[in-house]
Amino acid sequence: MRPVLSWKDQKNLLWHECSAIFVVDSNDRMLIFSRIVFPLLNTVPAGHVEKYETPLETARRELREETGIVVDNLYYLGHQSYHRDYCRHGSSRHLWHFFVCQIADPLQININKREGENPKWLHFDQIRDRNLAHAIRLGLNHYKLILNKLIDIM
């Protein structure tokens, strides 16, 4: 396992930093897939920032590793801190960076079998009914207005 970027806050609580990418196709649908490792929920391409890596580099790496997608047009939405966001690396506190990109051909994805399965392309209103990972659900709710406006101009 590669070393993740982590630190302890003033209360000696462990934090990790992560990046997530909302991948949208030309029909305004977003990619989600089922995780096969903890937490066993639906997610988007995402992962921990590794030591000596920027959140943007993490986003590009995770997108490539988890879906096979390579893009230059990742747009930064912002960052949010979440508590009770448990991961297999031992932290329940994460600083999440959220990105969005658009791809023309949804068939170009190939979910890495070690990362997940059952990819689905869904419209925003359909995603809310899915069992999403905690931080992904919160991030999607936080950035949905920005995402809708960006999708209109992408």
C-alpha positions as CSV (number, residue, x, y, z in Angstrom):
1,M,0.0,0.0,0.0
2,R,1.4,3.4,-1.0
3,P,1.8,6.0,1.8
4,V,-1.1,8.5,2.0
5,L,-0.8,12.1,3.0
6,S,-1.9,12.3,6.6
7,W,-1.5,14.6,9.7
8,K,-2.8,15.0,13.2
9,D,-4.8,18.0,14.3
10,Q,-4.6,19.9,17.6
11,K,-6.8,17.2,19.2
12,N,-4.4,14.5,18.0
13,L,-7.0,13.2,15.5
14,L,-5.7,11.6,12.3
15,W,-6.7,13.3,9.0
16,H,-6.2,12.2,5.4
17,E,-6.5,14.2,2.1
18,C,-8.4,12.8,-0.8
19,S,-9.6,13.7,-4.4
20,A,-12.8,12.8,-6.1
21,I,-13.8,13.3,-9.8
22,F,-17.3,13.7,-11.0
23,V,-17.1,12.3,-14.6
24,V,-20.0,13.5,-16.8
25,D,-20.8,12.3,-20.3
26,S,-22.2,14.3,-23.2
27,N,-25.7,13.3,-22.2
28,D,-25.3,15.0,-18.8
29,R,-25.0,11.7,-16.9
30,M,-22.5,11.0,-14.2
31,L,-20.5,7.9,-13.7
32,I,-20.9,5.9,-10.5
33,F,-19.7,2.4,-9.7
34,S,-19.8,-0.1,-6.8
35,R,-16.8,-0.3,-4.6
36,I,-15.5,-3.8,-3.8
37,V,-13.4,-2.7,-0.8
38,F,-14.4,-0.9,2.3
39,P,-16.6,1.1,2.3
40,L,-18.8,-1.1,0.2
41,L,-20.9,1.6,-1.4
42,N,-21.4,3.4,-4.7
43,T,-18.8,6.0,-5.6
44,V,-17.1,8.0,-8.2
45,P,-13.4,7.8,-9.1
46,A,-11.6,8.9,-6.0
47,G,-8.7,8.2,-3.7
48,H,-6.2,9.3,-1.1
49,V,-3.6,11.9,-1.9
50,E,-0.2,10.2,-1.7
51,K,2.9,11.8,-0.1
52,Y,4.5,14.3,-2.5
53,E,1.4,14.4,-4.7
54,T,-1.0,17.4,-5.3
55,P,-4.7,16.9,-5.2
56,L,-4.8,17.5,-9.0
57,E,-2.2,14.8,-9.6
58,T,-4.2,12.4,-7.3
59,A,-7.4,13.1,-9.3
60,R,-5.6,12.4,-12.6
61,R,-4.0,9.2,-11.2
62,E,-7.2,7.9,-9.6
63,L,-9.2,8.6,-12.8
64,R,-6.7,6.7,-14.9
65,E,-6.2,3.8,-12.4
66,E,-9.9,3.3,-11.7
67,T,-11.5,3.9,-15.1
68,G,-8.7,4.0,-17.7
69,I,-9.8,7.6,-18.6
70,V,-7.0,10.1,-19.3
71,V,-8.1,13.8,-19.5
72,D,-6.5,17.2,-19.4
73,N,-9.7,19.1,-18.6
74,L,-10.2,18.5,-14.9
75,Y,-12.0,21.5,-13.3
76,Y,-11.5,22.1,-9.6
77,L,-14.8,22.6,-7.7
78,G,-13.4,23.1,-4.2
79,H,-12.6,21.3,-1.0
80,Q,-14.6,20.2,2.0
81,S,-13.7,18.6,5.4
82,Y,-15.8,15.7,6.5
83,H,-15.9,13.9,9.9
84,R,-17.3,10.3,10.3
85,D,-15.9,9.5,6.8
86,Y,-14.3,6.2,7.6
87,C,-11.6,4.6,5.3
88,R,-9.6,1.4,5.3
89,H,-6.4,3.4,6.1
90,G,-7.7,4.1,9.7
91,S,-9.0,7.7,9.6
92,S,-12.5,9.0,10.0
93,R,-11.6,12.6,9.0
94,H,-10.8,13.7,5.5
95,L,-10.1,16.8,3.5
96,W,-11.7,16.2,0.1
97,H,-10.9,18.0,-3.1
98,F,-13.6,17.7,-5.8
99,F,-13.1,17.9,-9.5
100,V,-15.3,17.5,-12.6
101,C,-14.5,16.5,-16.2
102,Q,-16.6,15.7,-19.2
103,I,-15.9,12.8,-21.6
104,A,-17.5,12.4,-25.0
105,D,-17.7,8.7,-25.1
106,P,-19.0,6.8,-22.0
107,L,-17.9,3.6,-23.6
108,Q,-14.2,4.5,-23.1
109,I,-14.3,3.6,-19.4
110,N,-13.0,0.3,-18.1
111,I,-13.5,0.0,-14.3
112,N,-10.4,-1.6,-12.7
113,K,-11.7,-4.9,-11.2
114,R,-9.6,-4.3,-8.0
115,E,-11.4,-1.0,-7.5
116,G,-15.0,-1.6,-8.3
117,E,-17.7,-3.1,-10.6
118,N,-21.1,-2.3,-12.1
119,P,-20.5,1.1,-13.7
120,K,-23.6,3.1,-14.3
121,W,-24.3,6.4,-16.1
122,L,-27.0,8.2,-14.3
123,H,-28.6,11.7,-14.2
124,F,-28.2,13.7,-11.0
125,D,-31.8,13.1,-9.9
126,Q,-31.2,9.3,-10.2
127,I,-27.9,9.4,-8.2
128,R,-29.6,10.7,-5.1
129,D,-31.4,7.4,-4.7
130,R,-28.2,5.4,-4.8
131,N,-26.3,4.2,-1.7
132,L,-23.4,6.6,-2.2
133,A,-20.2,6.8,-0.1
134,H,-20.5,9.4,2.7
135,A,-18.1,12.0,1.3
136,I,-19.2,11.6,-2.3
137,R,-22.9,12.1,-1.3
138,L,-22.0,15.2,0.7
139,G,-19.7,16.6,-2.0
140,L,-22.4,16.0,-4.7
141,N,-25.0,17.8,-2.6
142,H,-22.6,20.7,-1.9
143,Y,-21.5,21.2,-5.5
144,K,-24.7,20.2,-7.4
145,L,-25.6,23.8,-8.4
146,I,-22.1,24.5,-9.7
147,L,-22.0,21.1,-11.4
148,N,-25.3,21.8,-13.2
149,K,-24.0,25.2,-14.4
150,L,-20.7,23.7,-15.5
151,I,-22.4,20.9,-17.4
152,D,-24.4,23.5,-19.3
153,I,-21.2,25.2,-20.6
154,M,-18.9,22.2,-21.0
